[in-house]
Amino acid sequence: MSQLLFFDSGVGGLSIWQQVHQALPGVEAVYAMDDAAFPYGELSESVLVERVLAVFDAVTQRHDISLAVVACNTASTLVLPHLRQRFSFPVVGVVPAIKPAARLTRNGVIGLLATPGTVNRPYTHQLEADFAAGKQVLRLGSSELVTMAEAKLRGQELDIDRLADILAPWLQAPKPDTVVLGCTHFPLVKEELAKVLGSDVTLVDSGEAIARRVRSLLPAGAGNKKGGLSHLYHTASSPKGLELLRAWLQESALPEYLPLYSSS
């Protein structure tokens, strides 16, 4: 039976998986993370593309994949053409939700919170030109926040003061009233972000849009009664927090952990 594949450099893509699982509870999926190279926002383009292709090659040798989601904004801005050239199944990317943010903003000031790589890539600038013309887009890139989100998942308390330091540019005028969570890790710390930015700031991510896109690409009646995640793959030799990850997912079993690719 065919399965979906969700891919990220770490656990952030699980925020996308959860949205898709809510929309399609009977569809079975595989999750693969290249945590040996985490965080992706600091990799060169050539290295990133090489690693993503290697992980996809390894997973597709083990599973019949019907559709894949690159649940990582950084990877999506670079690797989608390479994946679509190599594989025949549909590949859905996650890009910063600038289009819906432009519709939601009341004061015309949008904050884009992402990794440094995503913030600075031409693809992101084109999204702004296409969908946020006439709006002021304030960009803030942080790899540290990605690490903080992973630490929270492992049970560590997030440092609110440090988070306020990261977000300091947006705590004074011009203050965005709508913030795009341009990294799939950031919904994991949505509560803390709201605490620092204030309840009047709308936080926007791509999860619901991706779920709708996946549903539209799958044939009617796709899935089975079981659904859920069948496998979690990782590339780090000593992945952290798998038991906490299992509890957070509320899955009864993630039966197999296999290293897929590691840098030389």
Backbone torsions as a table, in degrees:
resi	resn	phi	psi	omega
1	MET	NA	135.1	-177.6
2	SER	-72.9	156.3	-177.4
3	GLN	-134.0	163.3	171.0
4	LEU	-88.9	154.0	175.1
5	LEU	-120.7	127.2	173.4
6	PHE	-112.9	132.1	-175.3
7	PHE	-129.3	139.6	172.5
8	ASP	-156.3	170.1	175.6
9	SER	-75.9	-19.7	-179.8
10	GLY	-149.8	-143.7	-174.6
11	VAL	-92.5	-4.6	-175.9
12	GLY	-59.7	-33.0	-179.8
13	GLY	-63.9	-14.2	176.1
14	LEU	-65.5	-22.7	175.2
15	SER	-66.5	-32.7	175.3
16	ILE	-75.2	-43.1	178.2
17	TRP	-55.8	-43.0	-177.9
18	GLN	-61.6	-40.5	178.8
19	GLN	-64.5	-42.9	179.3
20	VAL	-66.9	-39.9	-179.6
21	HIS	-63.9	-37.0	176.9
22	GLN	-64.6	-37.6	-179.0
23	ALA	-78.7	-31.8	-176.1
24	LEU	-132.6	69.6	-172.4
25	PRO	-65.4	-19.2	-178.3
26	GLY	-91.9	3.6	-178.3
27	VAL	-94.5	131.7	179.6
28	GLU	-89.4	145.2	-175.6
29	ALA	-139.7	161.9	174.2
30	VAL	-119.0	139.1	177.0
31	TYR	-116.9	130.1	179.2
32	ALA	-127.0	131.8	178.9
33	MET	-129.4	134.0	178.2
34	ASP	-92.6	62.9	-173.3
35	ASP	-72.0	-13.0	175.2
36	ALA	-67.2	-21.8	-179.1
37	ALA	-111.6	11.3	-179.6
38	PHE	-66.4	137.3	-1.8
39	PRO	-90.8	147.3	-176.4
40	TYR	-68.0	-24.4	-175.3
41	GLY	-61.7	-12.3	-177.8
42	GLU	-106.9	4.7	-178.2
43	LEU	-89.4	153.8	171.8
44	SER	-73.2	160.7	-178.5
45	GLU	-60.9	-44.4	-176.4
46	SER	-65.2	-41.4	179.4
47	VAL	-65.9	-43.4	-178.9
48	LEU	-61.3	-48.0	-179.1
49	VAL	-61.0	-43.3	179.7
50	GLU	-59.4	-44.7	-176.3
51	ARG	-68.6	-43.3	-178.8
52	VAL	-63.4	-43.7	178.8
53	LEU	-61.6	-38.9	179.7
54	ALA	-64.5	-42.2	178.7
55	VAL	-65.2	-44.9	179.1
56	PHE	-61.0	-42.3	178.7
57	ASP	-58.6	-44.8	-177.7
58	ALA	-66.0	-42.8	-178.3
59	VAL	-68.1	-42.6	-177.4
60	THR	-70.2	-16.4	172.1
61	GLN	-75.0	-21.0	-177.5
62	ARG	-101.5	-24.1	-172.1
63	HIS	-135.0	149.3	173.1
64	ASP	-86.4	101.9	-174.7
65	ILE	-95.9	129.2	179.7
66	SER	-98.7	-22.5	-179.5
67	LEU	-163.5	143.8	178.6
68	ALA	-124.5	145.5	174.5
69	VAL	-118.5	119.0	172.1
70	VAL	-83.7	92.1	-171.5
71	ALA	-86.5	49.9	-176.7
72	CYS	-149.4	118.6	-178.2
73	ASN	-62.2	-42.7	-178.0
74	THR	-60.6	-48.7	-179.7
75	ALA	-66.5	-38.1	-176.9
76	SER	-62.5	-33.4	-178.3
77	THR	-71.9	-10.0	-174.7
78	LEU	-123.7	-36.9	-162.5
79	VAL	-104.2	-10.4	-175.3
80	LEU	-56.6	-45.6	179.3
81	PRO	-60.1	-37.0	179.8
82	HIS	-65.8	-42.4	-179.5
83	LEU	-68.1	-41.6	-177.9
84	ARG	-68.7	-26.6	176.4
85	GLN	-74.6	-34.3	-174.9
86	ARG	-86.0	-33.0	-172.3
87	PHE	-117.2	148.3	-176.9
88	SER	-87.3	-19.5	-179.3
89	PHE	-78.6	156.7	178.8
90	PRO	-63.6	141.9	176.5
91	VAL	-123.5	118.5	-178.2
92	VAL	-101.7	131.0	177.8
93	GLY	-103.3	160.0	176.6
94	VAL	-110.4	120.4	178.7
95	VAL	-120.8	156.4	-179.5
96	PRO	-54.6	136.5	-173.5
97	ALA	-80.4	57.2	-178.1
98	ILE	-71.8	-37.0	-178.8
99	LYS	-59.9	-52.7	177.7
100	PRO	-66.1	-32.3	178.7
101	ALA	-63.3	-37.2	179.3
102	ALA	-65.2	-29.6	177.1
103	ARG	-76.9	-30.5	-172.7
104	LEU	-87.7	-27.5	-174.4
105	THR	-60.8	139.9	178.9
106	ARG	-100.8	-32.5	-178.7
107	ASN	-103.1	1.4	177.1
108	GLY	80.5	8.4	179.8
109	VAL	-114.8	118.2	-177.9
110	ILE	-113.7	135.2	173.7
111	GLY	-100.4	132.1	174.7
112	LEU	-110.0	109.5	-179.0
113	LEU	-105.3	115.1	-174.9
114	ALA	-154.5	-173.8	172.8
115	THR	-76.2	160.2	178.4
116	PRO	-56.5	-37.2	180.0
117	GLY	-63.7	-46.2	-179.7
118	THR	-66.1	-41.9	-178.3
119	VAL	-59.7	-38.0	-170.9
120	ASN	-96.5	-5.1	-174.4
121	ARG	-76.9	145.5	178.3
122	PRO	-55.0	-33.9	179.5
123	TYR	-57.4	-43.5	-179.6
124	THR	-67.1	-41.0	178.5
125	HIS	-62.2	-35.4	178.5
126	GLN	-68.2	-37.3	175.4
127	LEU	-59.2	-41.8	178.2
128	GLU	-62.8	-44.7	-179.4
129	ALA	-64.3	-38.1	-176.8
130	ASP	-75.4	-38.0	-168.9
131	PHE	-119.7	-11.2	-177.4
132	ALA	-126.9	30.4	176.7
133	ALA	-61.1	134.2	-178.2
134	GLY	85.9	-5.7	176.4
135	LYS	-102.5	157.3	174.2
136	GLN	-97.5	118.2	-179.6
137	VAL	-107.5	116.5	178.6
138	LEU	-98.0	122.3	-176.3
139	ARG	-100.8	136.7	177.3
140	LEU	-138.8	114.5	-179.1
141	GLY	-104.6	131.4	-178.7
142	SER	-146.9	116.7	170.2
143	SER	-81.2	-27.2	-179.8
144	GLU	-61.7	-37.9	-179.3
145	LEU	-66.5	-31.3	175.2
146	VAL	-62.9	-45.3	178.5
147	THR	-63.5	-38.8	178.7
148	MET	-63.9	-38.2	179.1
149	ALA	-65.4	-41.3	177.8
150	GLU	-65.1	-39.4	179.3
151	ALA	-63.6	-39.3	178.2
152	LYS	-60.2	-41.6	179.6
153	LEU	-63.4	-28.6	178.3
154	ARG	-83.9	5.6	174.8
155	GLY	98.2	5.0	179.2
156	GLN	-85.5	142.9	179.5
157	GLU	-76.9	134.0	-178.4
158	LEU	-76.4	136.1	-179.9
159	ASP	-79.2	101.3	-177.0
160	ILE	-64.0	-37.4	179.5
161	ASP	-63.4	-40.9	178.7
162	ARG	-68.3	-37.1	176.3
163	LEU	-62.4	-40.2	177.5
164	ALA	-63.5	-35.8	176.2
165	ASP	-62.6	-43.1	180.0
166	ILE	-62.8	-40.5	-176.1
167	LEU	-89.2	3.4	-174.5
168	ALA	-50.6	-40.0	-179.7
169	PRO	-59.5	-22.6	-177.5
170	TRP	-98.7	3.1	-178.4
171	LEU	-95.6	7.9	176.0
172	GLN	-138.1	162.2	-176.6
173	ALA	-63.3	142.2	-3.4
174	PRO	-78.9	122.0	-176.1
175	LYS	-93.4	126.3	178.2
176	PRO	-68.0	141.5	174.4
177	ASP	-98.7	-6.4	178.3
178	THR	-138.3	127.7	-177.3
179	VAL	-121.9	125.7	177.7
180	VAL	-87.0	123.0	175.3
181	LEU	-85.6	90.9	-171.5
182	GLY	-88.6	25.1	174.0
183	CYS	-145.2	134.8	-175.1
184	THR	-68.9	-11.4	174.0
185	HIS	-74.0	-26.5	-167.9
186	PHE	-70.9	-28.4	172.3
187	PRO	-60.2	-20.9	177.4
188	LEU	-66.0	-22.5	179.9
189	VAL	-119.1	30.4	-177.5
190	LYS	-61.1	-39.8	-179.3
191	GLU	-61.7	-44.3	-179.7
192	GLU	-69.6	-38.2	176.7
193	LEU	-60.9	-43.7	179.7
194	ALA	-64.2	-35.5	179.7
195	LYS	-64.0	-40.0	-178.3
196	VAL	-79.8	-43.6	-175.2
197	LEU	-78.1	-26.5	179.8
198	GLY	105.9	152.5	-175.6
199	SER	-70.1	-14.3	-179.8
200	ASP	-84.2	-3.4	180.0
201	VAL	-98.2	127.1	179.2
202	THR	-88.1	127.2	178.7
203	LEU	-101.0	128.3	-173.9
204	VAL	-122.4	129.2	173.6
205	ASP	-127.9	-180.0	-170.8
206	SER	-98.3	1.0	-170.4
207	GLY	-57.2	-50.1	-176.9
208	GLU	-65.5	-39.6	179.5
209	ALA	-64.6	-39.4	178.8
210	ILE	-66.5	-40.3	178.5
211	ALA	-60.3	-42.1	178.3
212	ARG	-64.6	-39.5	-179.2
213	ARG	-66.4	-43.3	178.6
214	VAL	-61.9	-45.0	179.4
215	ARG	-58.4	-40.0	-177.0
216	SER	-69.1	-25.3	-176.5
217	LEU	-91.1	-16.7	-179.4
218	LEU	-88.2	146.0	177.8
219	PRO	-65.9	153.1	179.1
220	ALA	-57.9	135.5	178.9
221	GLY	81.0	9.0	179.3
222	ALA	-62.6	144.2	177.5
223	GLY	114.8	-175.2	179.0
224	ASN	-149.0	-178.7	-175.9
225	LYS	-72.0	-23.4	-174.8
226	LYS	-76.5	-60.6	-179.0
227	GLY	65.4	-169.3	176.1
228	GLY	84.2	-175.5	178.1
229	LEU	-91.3	129.8	178.3
230	SER	-97.0	-30.6	-176.8
231	HIS	-144.0	145.3	170.2
232	LEU	-123.7	118.1	178.5
233	TYR	-105.8	147.2	178.4
234	HIS	-141.3	158.9	-179.5
235	THR	-109.6	-13.4	177.8
236	ALA	-76.1	139.2	-178.9
237	SER	-67.6	-28.3	178.9
238	SER	-131.3	74.8	-178.7
239	PRO	-64.4	143.8	-175.1
240	LYS	-98.2	141.6	167.6
241	GLY	72.4	26.5	-177.5
242	LEU	-64.5	-35.0	178.8
243	GLU	-66.8	-41.2	176.6
244	LEU	-66.0	-37.4	177.7
245	LEU	-62.1	-42.8	179.1
246	ARG	-61.3	-41.6	179.9
247	ALA	-67.9	-40.2	-179.0
248	TRP	-63.8	-37.2	178.9
249	LEU	-73.9	-20.3	-176.5
250	GLN	57.4	37.0	176.3
251	GLU	-96.2	143.1	-179.3
252	SER	-71.8	-28.8	-179.1
253	ALA	-158.5	135.4	166.5
254	LEU	-120.5	92.0	-157.4
255	PRO	-76.9	-12.3	-171.1
256	GLU	-146.5	127.7	176.9
257	TYR	-119.1	115.4	-177.5
258	LEU	-128.8	130.3	172.7
259	PRO	-68.8	137.8	-176.6
260	LEU	-111.3	-37.1	-172.3
261	TYR	-159.3	136.6	175.0
262	SER	-141.4	147.4	-175.5
263	SER	-72.3	153.4	179.4
264	SER	-81.9	NA	NA
